[in-house]
Amino acid sequence: MFILANFLKALATVLDVALNIYMWVIIIRALISWVNPDPYNPIVRFLYNVTDPVLYRIRRYLPVAFGGIDLSPIIVILIIIFLKQFLVASLYQLAIRLL
């Protein structure tokens, strides 16, 4: 049973790190959108390619209001925080109970 507990703990850790990295990528993309970045820059293209699929799904349901301010990065960050607080914490607690 300890193998499953260690697996769940490792999975929770990897998920936590991945969610942290993706949250920072969203924040960096939002900050870069305040300036006029070069669309041919490889870093800007990477940020857009990584974040556009998720942000596009939010933008379909969220109208652009409030003077043209894009609220989709805030919604995605809130979803990431929820996943970290619920899913990662649940995996950790489940792993602890299996020991």
N, CA, C and O atoms as a MOPAC input file, in Angstrom:
PM7 MOZYME 1SCF
protein

 N      0.80700 1    -1.18800 1     0.00000 1
 C      0.00000 1     0.00000 1     0.00000 1
 C      0.85600 1     1.26100 1     0.00000 1
 O      0.41500 1     2.31300 1    -0.46200 1
 N      2.07600 1     1.15800 1     0.51600 1
 C      2.95400 1     2.32000 1     0.55700 1
 C      3.37700 1     2.75700 1    -0.83800 1
 O      3.70300 1     3.92400 1    -1.05300 1
 N      3.37200 1     1.81900 1    -1.79200 1
 C      3.73600 1     2.17500 1    -3.16600 1
 C      2.68200 1     3.09300 1    -3.76100 1
 O      3.01200 1     4.08600 1    -4.40800 1
 N      1.41300 1     2.76400 1    -3.54300 1
 C      0.34300 1     3.62500 1    -4.03000 1
 C      0.37300 1     4.98400 1    -3.33400 1
 O      0.11700 1     6.00900 1    -3.96700 1
 N      0.67900 1     4.99900 1    -2.05300 1
 C      0.77100 1     6.26300 1    -1.31400 1
 C      1.90700 1     7.12500 1    -1.85200 1
 O      1.74400 1     8.33300 1    -2.02400 1
 N      3.04800 1     6.51500 1    -2.11500 1
 C      4.17200 1     7.26600 1    -2.68000 1
 C      3.86000 1     7.76200 1    -4.08400 1
 O      4.24700 1     8.86800 1    -4.45900 1
 N      3.15800 1     6.94100 1    -4.85700 1
 C      2.76100 1     7.36000 1    -6.20500 1
 C      1.83500 1     8.56700 1    -6.15000 1
 O      2.00800 1     9.51900 1    -6.91100 1
 N      0.84000 1     8.53200 1    -5.24000 1
 C     -0.09400 1     9.64700 1    -5.12400 1
 C      0.60700 1    10.90700 1    -4.62500 1
 O      0.29200 1    12.01200 1    -5.06500 1
 N      1.55000 1    10.74000 1    -3.71300 1
 C      2.29300 1    11.89600 1    -3.22100 1
 C      3.14500 1    12.50000 1    -4.33400 1
 O      3.21700 1    13.72200 1    -4.46700 1
 N      3.78600 1    11.65800 1    -5.12800 1
 C      4.59700 1    12.14500 1    -6.24800 1
 C      3.72100 1    12.81200 1    -7.30700 1
 O      4.09100 1    13.83900 1    -7.87500 1
 N      2.56200 1    12.21900 1    -7.56500 1
 C      1.63600 1    12.80500 1    -8.52700 1
 C      1.15600 1    14.17400 1    -8.05800 1
 O      1.06000 1    15.10600 1    -8.85700 1
 N      0.85800 1    14.29900 1    -6.77900 1
 C      0.42700 1    15.58000 1    -6.23000 1
 C      1.53500 1    16.61500 1    -6.33000 1
 O      1.26600 1    17.77800 1    -6.63200 1
 N      2.76400 1    16.21700 1    -6.08500 1
 C      3.89000 1    17.14400 1    -6.17000 1
 C      4.10900 1    17.61800 1    -7.59900 1
 O      4.30300 1    18.80900 1    -7.83900 1
 N      4.07900 1    16.68800 1    -8.54500 1
 C      4.26800 1    17.05100 1    -9.95300 1
 C      3.13100 1    17.95100 1   -10.43100 1
 O      3.36500 1    18.92100 1   -11.15100 1
 N      1.91500 1    17.63300 1   -10.03500 1
 C      0.76500 1    18.46200 1   -10.41000 1
 C      0.87200 1    19.85500 1    -9.80700 1
 O      0.53700 1    20.84000 1   -10.46400 1
 N      1.32900 1    19.94800 1    -8.57500 1
 C      1.50700 1    21.23800 1    -7.92500 1
 C      2.54200 1    22.08600 1    -8.66000 1
 O      2.32000 1    23.27500 1    -8.89100 1
 N      3.65500 1    21.48700 1    -9.02300 1
 C      4.70600 1    22.21900 1    -9.74200 1
 C      4.21700 1    22.63500 1   -11.12700 1
 O      4.46500 1    23.76100 1   -11.55800 1
 N      3.53000 1    21.74100 1   -11.82200 1
 C      3.02600 1    22.06400 1   -13.16300 1
 C      2.00600 1    23.20200 1   -13.10500 1
 O      2.01700 1    24.08800 1   -13.95900 1
 N      1.13600 1    23.18200 1   -12.11400 1
 C      0.16200 1    24.25900 1   -11.97900 1
 C      0.83900 1    25.57800 1   -11.62100 1
 O      0.42100 1    26.63400 1   -12.09600 1
 N      1.87500 1    25.53300 1   -10.79300 1
 C      2.62900 1    26.74500 1   -10.47900 1
 C      3.29100 1    27.33000 1   -11.72400 1
 O      3.22100 1    28.53400 1   -11.96800 1
 N      3.92500 1    26.47600 1   -12.49400 1
 C      4.59300 1    26.94100 1   -13.71800 1
 C      3.57900 1    27.53500 1   -14.68000 1
 O      3.82500 1    28.59300 1   -15.25800 1
 N      2.44200 1    26.86900 1   -14.86200 1
 C      1.44300 1    27.37900 1   -15.80200 1
 C      0.84600 1    28.69400 1   -15.30500 1
 O      0.53400 1    29.57200 1   -16.10900 1
 N      0.68700 1    28.83700 1   -14.00300 1
 C      0.17700 1    30.09600 1   -13.47300 1
 C      1.15600 1    31.23000 1   -13.77200 1
 O      0.73700 1    32.32700 1   -14.14100 1
 N      2.43900 1    30.97700 1   -13.61900 1
 C      3.42600 1    32.00800 1   -13.92500 1
 C      3.49200 1    32.31000 1   -15.41800 1
 O      3.73500 1    33.45300 1   -15.80500 1
 N      3.28200 1    31.31200 1   -16.25300 1
 C      3.23800 1    31.55100 1   -17.69900 1
 C      2.05100 1    32.45000 1   -18.04100 1
 O      2.17800 1    33.34700 1   -18.87400 1
 N      0.91000 1    32.22200 1   -17.41500 1
 C     -0.26600 1    33.07800 1   -17.63200 1
 C      0.02300 1    34.50300 1   -17.18000 1
 O     -0.32900 1    35.45800 1   -17.87200 1
 N      0.66100 1    34.65100 1   -16.02500 1
 C      0.98600 1    35.99000 1   -15.50600 1
 C      1.95600 1    36.70600 1   -16.43300 1
 O      1.77300 1    37.88800 1   -16.72600 1
 N      2.98300 1    36.00800 1   -16.89800 1
 C      3.95900 1    36.61300 1   -17.81400 1
 C      3.28400 1    37.01500 1   -19.11600 1
 O      3.57400 1    38.07800 1   -19.66500 1
 N      2.39100 1    36.17500 1   -19.61000 1
 C      1.68800 1    36.52000 1   -20.84600 1
 C      0.81900 1    37.75600 1   -20.65400 1
 O      0.74700 1    38.60500 1   -21.54300 1
 N      0.15800 1    37.86600 1   -19.50300 1
 C     -0.66600 1    39.04400 1   -19.23000 1
 C      0.20600 1    40.29800 1   -19.13300 1
 O     -0.18100 1    41.36100 1   -19.62000 1
 N      1.36100 1    40.18000 1   -18.51700 1
 C      2.25000 1    41.33600 1   -18.42100 1
 C      2.80200 1    41.74100 1   -19.77900 1
 O      2.93400 1    42.92900 1   -20.07200 1
 N      3.12300 1    40.75700 1   -20.60400 1
 C      3.64900 1    41.06000 1   -21.93500 1
 C      2.58100 1    41.71600 1   -22.81200 1
 O      2.90500 1    42.50000 1   -23.70400 1
 N      1.32000 1    41.40000 1   -22.56200 1
 C      0.26000 1    41.98300 1   -23.38900 1
 C      0.08100 1    43.47800 1   -23.12700 1
 O     -0.57000 1    44.16300 1   -23.91600 1
 N      0.64300 1    43.99100 1   -22.04000 1
 C      0.55300 1    45.42400 1   -21.77100 1
 C      1.44400 1    46.23900 1   -22.68600 1
 O      1.16500 1    47.41000 1   -22.94300 1
 N      2.50700 1    45.63800 1   -23.17800 1
 C      3.38700 1    46.30000 1   -24.14400 1
 C      3.08400 1    45.72300 1   -25.51600 1
 O      2.28700 1    44.79300 1   -25.64000 1
 N      3.69700 1    46.25300 1   -26.51400 1
 C      3.48400 1    45.74500 1   -27.87100 1
 C      4.63300 1    44.79700 1   -28.21600 1
 O      5.64600 1    45.23500 1   -28.76000 1
 N      4.48900 1    43.49000 1   -27.90500 1
 C      5.60400 1    42.56600 1   -28.15400 1
 C      5.72000 1    42.22900 1   -29.64100 1
 O      4.76000 1    42.32600 1   -30.40600 1
 N      6.91800 1    41.83400 1   -30.00700 1
 C      7.17000 1    41.38100 1   -31.36900 1
 C      6.53200 1    40.00500 1   -31.54400 1
 O      6.93200 1    39.05900 1   -30.86500 1
 N      5.54800 1    39.86800 1   -32.43900 1
 C      4.87500 1    38.57000 1   -32.57000 1
 C      5.76500 1    37.47400 1   -33.14800 1
 O      5.40000 1    36.30000 1   -33.10400 1
 N      6.92400 1    37.84000 1   -33.68700 1
 C      7.82200 1    36.84300 1   -34.25000 1
 C      8.91000 1    36.41000 1   -33.27300 1
 O      9.73400 1    35.55700 1   -33.59900 1
 N      8.91400 1    36.98800 1   -32.09100 1
 C      9.85900 1    36.58600 1   -31.06300 1
 C      9.49800 1    35.16700 1   -30.60600 1
 O      8.33000 1    34.89700 1   -30.32400 1
 N     10.46900 1    34.26600 1   -30.52900 1
 C     10.16100 1    32.88000 1   -30.14600 1
 C      9.55400 1    32.75400 1   -28.74400 1
 O      8.71800 1    31.88300 1   -28.50700 1
 N      9.96900 1    33.61000 1   -27.82700 1
 C      9.41500 1    33.53600 1   -26.47600 1
 C      7.95600 1    33.95600 1   -26.47400 1
 O      7.12500 1    33.32000 1   -25.82700 1
 N      7.64600 1    35.01400 1   -27.18700 1
 C      6.25800 1    35.48100 1   -27.27500 1
 C      5.39700 1    34.44500 1   -27.97600 1
 O      4.26800 1    34.19200 1   -27.55600 1
 N      5.90900 1    33.85100 1   -29.02700 1
 C      5.16100 1    32.80900 1   -29.73400 1
 C      4.91500 1    31.60300 1   -28.83500 1
 O      3.83400 1    31.01400 1   -28.86700 1
 N      5.92300 1    31.22900 1   -28.02700 1
 C      5.75200 1    30.12000 1   -27.09700 1
 C      4.66200 1    30.44300 1   -26.07800 1
 O      3.79200 1    29.61300 1   -25.81300 1
 N      4.70600 1    31.64100 1   -25.51000 1
 C      3.70400 1    32.02800 1   -24.52300 1
 C      2.30200 1    32.00800 1   -25.12600 1
 O      1.35900 1    31.52400 1   -24.50100 1
 N      2.17100 1    32.53000 1   -26.33000 1
 C      0.85900 1    32.53900 1   -26.97600 1
 C      0.38800 1    31.11600 1   -27.29900 1
 O     -0.78400 1    30.79400 1   -27.10400 1
 N      1.28800 1    30.27300 1   -27.78700 1
 C      0.90400 1    28.90000 1   -28.13800 1
 C      0.51200 1    28.07500 1   -26.91800 1
 O     -0.35400 1    27.20500 1   -27.01000 1
 N      1.14000 1    28.34200 1   -25.78300 1
 C      0.85100 1    27.57300 1   -24.57700 1
 C     -0.43500 1    28.05000 1   -23.90700 1
 O     -1.18700 1    27.24300 1   -23.36100 1
 N     -0.68700 1    29.34700 1   -23.94700 1
 C     -1.82800 1    29.88600 1   -23.20300 1
 C     -3.08200 1    30.11100 1   -24.02900 1
 O     -4.17900 1    30.14400 1   -23.47100 1
 N     -2.95700 1    30.26500 1   -25.32400 1
 C     -4.14000 1    30.56700 1   -26.15400 1
 C     -5.23700 1    29.50600 1   -26.09500 1
 O     -6.40700 1    29.88200 1   -26.02200 1
 N     -4.93800 1    28.20900 1   -26.12100 1
 C     -6.04700 1    27.23900 1   -26.07300 1
 C     -6.90400 1    27.35900 1   -24.80900 1
 O     -8.12700 1    27.24000 1   -24.87800 1
 N     -6.27900 1    27.59100 1   -23.67300 1
 C     -7.03300 1    27.70100 1   -22.42500 1
 C     -7.76600 1    29.03900 1   -22.36200 1
 O     -8.94200 1    29.09500 1   -22.00500 1
 N     -7.06500 1    30.10900 1   -22.71000 1
 C     -7.68600 1    31.43600 1   -22.63400 1
 C     -8.81600 1    31.58000 1   -23.65600 1
 O     -9.79900 1    32.27500 1   -23.39400 1
 N     -8.68800 1    30.93900 1   -24.80200 1
 C     -9.73900 1    31.02000 1   -25.81300 1
 C    -11.04200 1    30.40000 1   -25.31000 1
 O    -12.12500 1    30.92800 1   -25.56500 1
 N    -10.93500 1    29.28000 1   -24.59700 1
 C    -12.14000 1    28.63300 1   -24.07100 1
 C    -12.85300 1    29.52100 1   -23.05400 1
 O    -14.08200 1    29.53600 1   -22.98900 1
 N    -12.08400 1    30.25100 1   -22.27100 1
 C    -12.68700 1    31.15900 1   -21.29900 1
 C    -13.29300 1    32.36100 1   -22.01600 1
 O    -14.37700 1    32.81800 1   -21.65500 1
 N    -12.60400 1    32.87200 1   -23.02000 1
 C    -13.08300 1    34.05800 1   -23.74700 1
 C    -14.37900 1    33.80000 1   -24.50200 1
 O    -15.15600 1    34.72700 1   -24.73000 1
 N    -14.61900 1    32.55700 1   -24.89000 1
 C    -15.87100 1    32.25500 1   -25.59500 1
 C    -17.07800 1    32.51800 1   -24.72100 1
 O    -18.12400 1    32.93900 1   -25.21600 1
 N    -16.94800 1    32.27400 1   -23.42200 1
 C    -18.07500 1    32.42200 1   -22.50600 1
 C    -18.05100 1    33.73500 1   -21.72700 1
 O    -19.05600 1    34.12100 1   -21.13000 1
 N    -16.93500 1    34.40600 1   -21.72900 1
 C    -16.78200 1    35.63200 1   -20.95800 1
 C    -16.78100 1    36.82100 1   -21.91300 1
 O    -15.86300 1    36.95400 1   -22.72200 1
 N    -17.77900 1    37.67700 1   -21.83500 1
 C    -17.78500 1    38.82800 1   -22.74900 1
 C    -16.68700 1    39.82100 1   -22.37400 1
 O    -16.32700 1    39.97100 1   -21.20600 1
 N    -16.17300 1    40.48500 1   -23.39000 1
 C    -15.16100 1    41.50700 1   -23.14800 1
 C    -15.89900 1    42.78100 1   -22.76800 1
 O    -16.42000 1    43.49900 1   -23.62100 1
 N    -15.92900 1    43.03500 1   -21.50700 1
 C    -16.59500 1    44.23100 1   -20.99700 1
 C    -15.57600 1    45.02600 1   -20.19100 1
 O    -14.37400 1    44.78400 1   -20.29400 1
 N    -16.03200 1    45.93300 1   -19.42500 1
 C    -15.17000 1    46.72000 1   -18.54300 1
 C    -14.10800 1    47.48400 1   -19.32800 1
 O    -12.94200 1    47.50900 1   -18.93500 1
 N    -14.50100 1    48.09800 1   -20.42000 1
 C    -13.57300 1    48.92100 1   -21.17600 1
 C    -12.54400 1    48.14500 1   -21.96600 1
 O    -11.44400 1    48.64500 1   -22.20100 1
 N    -12.87200 1    46.94300 1   -22.38000 1
 C    -11.95700 1    46.14700 1   -23.19200 1
 C    -10.90400 1    45.39700 1   -22.40400 1
 O     -9.94500 1    44.90000 1   -22.99400 1
 N    -11.04700 1    45.30000 1   -21.10700 1
 C    -10.08800 1    44.56900 1   -20.28300 1
 C    -10.38100 1    43.07200 1   -20.38800 1
 O    -11.51700 1    42.63200 1   -20.21200 1
 N     -9.34900 1    42.31300 1   -20.67200 1
 C     -9.47700 1    40.86300 1   -20.79600 1
 C     -9.37000 1    40.23300 1   -19.41100 1
 O     -8.31200 1    40.27600 1   -18.78300 1
 N    -10.46100 1    39.65400 1   -18.94200 1
 C    -10.48300 1    39.04000 1   -17.61700 1
 C    -10.17700 1    37.54800 1   -17.64200 1
 O    -10.15400 1    36.91000 1   -16.58900 1
 N     -9.94400 1    36.98300 1   -18.81400 1
 C     -9.71900 1    35.54000 1   -18.90000 1
 C     -8.47000 1    35.07600 1   -18.15200 1
 O     -8.51700 1    33.99600 1   -17.56200 1
 N     -7.34600 1    35.82000 1   -18.13300 1
 C     -6.21800 1    35.34100 1   -17.32300 1
 C     -6.54400 1    35.26700 1   -15.83200 1
 O     -6.05500 1    34.37600 1   -15.13700 1
 N     -7.36400 1    36.19100 1   -15.33600 1
 C     -7.74100 1    36.16400 1   -13.92500 1
 C     -8.58600 1    34.93000 1   -13.63500 1
 O     -8.40800 1    34.28600 1   -12.60100 1
 N     -9.50100 1    34.59800 1   -14.53500 1
 C    -10.34800 1    33.42300 1   -14.36300 1
 C     -9.49600 1    32.15600 1   -14.36700 1
 O     -9.70800 1    31.26200 1   -13.54800 1
 N     -8.53600 1    32.07700 1   -15.28200 1
 C     -7.66600 1    30.88900 1   -15.34500 1
 C     -6.81300 1    30.77800 1   -14.08600 1
 O     -6.61900 1    29.67500 1   -13.57400 1
 N     -6.30500 1    31.88400 1   -13.58500 1
 C     -5.51300 1    31.84800 1   -12.35500 1
 C     -6.37600 1    31.39500 1   -11.18400 1
 O     -5.91300 1    30.63000 1   -10.33900 1
 N     -7.61500 1    31.85200 1   -11.12000 1
 C     -8.51000 1    31.40000 1   -10.05300 1
 C     -8.80300 1    29.90300 1   -10.16000 1
 O     -8.89500 1    29.21400 1    -9.14400 1
 N     -8.94900 1    29.40600 1   -11.37200 1
 C     -9.15800 1    27.96800 1   -11.57100 1
 C     -7.92200 1    27.18300 1   -11.12800 1
 O     -8.04700 1    26.12700 1   -10.50900 1
 N     -6.73700 1    27.69500 1   -11.44100 1
 C     -5.49900 1    27.03300 1   -11.02400 1
 C     -5.39000 1    27.01100 1    -9.50100 1
 O     -5.00900 1    25.99500 1    -8.92100 1
 N     -5.72000 1    28.11900 1    -8.85800 1
 C     -5.67900 1    28.16600 1    -7.39500 1
 C     -6.67300 1    27.17100 1    -6.80300 1
 O     -6.36500 1    26.49200 1    -5.82300 1
 N     -7.86100 1    27.08400 1    -7.39300 1
 C     -8.83800 1    26.11300 1    -6.91900 1
 C     -8.30800 1    24.68400 1    -7.05800 1
 O     -8.43400 1    23.88300 1    -6.13300 1
 N     -7.71900 1    24.36700 1    -8.20600 1
 C     -7.17700 1    23.02600 1    -8.41600 1
 C     -6.06200 1    22.71300 1    -7.42700 1
 O     -5.95600 1    21.59000 1    -6.93500 1
 N     -5.23700 1    23.70400 1    -7.14200 1
 C     -4.16300 1    23.48300 1    -6.17600 1
 C     -4.72100 1    23.25200 1    -4.77900 1
 O     -4.23900 1    22.37900 1    -4.05700 1
 N     -5.72400 1    24.01700 1    -4.39500 1
 C     -6.28000 1    23.88600 1    -3.05100 1
 C     -7.12400 1    22.62400 1    -2.90100 1
 O     -7.15500 1    22.02800 1    -1.82500 1
 N     -7.79900 1    22.21600 1    -3.95600 1
 C     -8.69000 1    21.06000 1    -3.85800 1
 C     -8.00700 1    19.76900 1    -4.28900 1
 O     -7.89600 1    18.83100 1    -3.49900 1
 N     -7.55100 1    19.71500 1    -5.52800 1
 C     -7.04900 1    18.47000 1    -6.09300 1
 C     -5.71200 1    18.05600 1    -5.49000 1
 O     -5.54500 1    16.91300 1    -5.06500 1
 N     -4.76900 1    18.97800 1    -5.45300 1
 C     -3.43900 1    18.64000 1    -4.92600 1
 C     -3.52400 1    18.31000 1    -3.44400 1
 O     -2.92200 1    17.33900 1    -2.98600 1
 N     -4.26200 1    19.10400 1    -2.70200 1
 C     -4.40100 1    18.82800 1    -1.26500 1
 C     -5.11400 1    17.49500 1    -1.02500 1
 O     -4.75400 1    16.76500 1    -0.10200 1
 N     -6.10800 1    17.17300 1    -1.83100 1
 C     -6.81200 1    15.89600 1    -1.68700 1
 C     -5.89400 1    14.71700 1    -1.98200 1
 O     -5.94300 1    13.70200 1    -1.28800 1
 N     -5.05900 1    14.84900 1    -3.00800 1
 C     -4.10800 1    13.78600 1    -3.32200 1
 C     -3.10300 1    13.58700 1    -2.19300 1
 O     -2.78300 1    12.45100 1    -1.84500 1
 N     -2.60500 1    14.67700 1    -1.62100 1
 C     -1.68400 1    14.57800 1    -0.48400 1
 C     -2.35200 1    13.88100 1     0.68900 1
 O     -1.77200 1    12.96700 1     1.27500 1
 N     -3.55300 1    14.29500 1     1.03600 1
 C     -4.24700 1    13.69400 1     2.18400 1
 C     -4.57300 1    12.23100 1     1.94900 1
 O     -4.50100 1    11.41900 1     2.87200 1
 N     -4.93100 1    11.88800 1     0.71300 1
 C     -5.19300 1    10.49100 1     0.39800 1
 C     -3.92700 1     9.66000 1     0.52600 1
 O     -3.96800 1     8.53100 1     1.01500 1
 N     -2.80300 1    10.21300 1     0.08700 1
 C     -1.53500 1     9.50500 1     0.20500 1
 C     -1.14800 1     9.30000 1     1.67500 1
 O     -0.62600 1     8.24900 1     2.04600 1
 N     -1.40500 1    10.29600 1     2.48800 1
 C     -1.08100 1    10.17500 1     3.91100 1
 C     -1.94400 1     9.11600 1     4.58100 1
 O     -1.45600 1     8.36100 1     5.42100 1
 N     -3.21900 1     9.05200 1     4.21800 1
 C     -4.12100 1     8.07200 1     4.82500 1
 C     -3.80500 1     6.64500 1     4.38900 1
 O     -4.10200 1     5.69200 1     5.11000 1
 N     -3.20300 1     6.49600 1     3.20700 1
 C     -2.84800 1     5.15500 1     2.74500 1
 C     -1.62700 1     4.59200 1     3.44100 1
 O     -1.40200 1     3.38200 1     3.42000 1
 N     -0.83500 1     5.45700 1     4.05900 1
 C      0.34600 1     4.97100 1     4.77000 1
 C     -0.06300 1     4.36900 1     6.03600 1
 O      0.78100 1     3.89400 1     6.79500 1

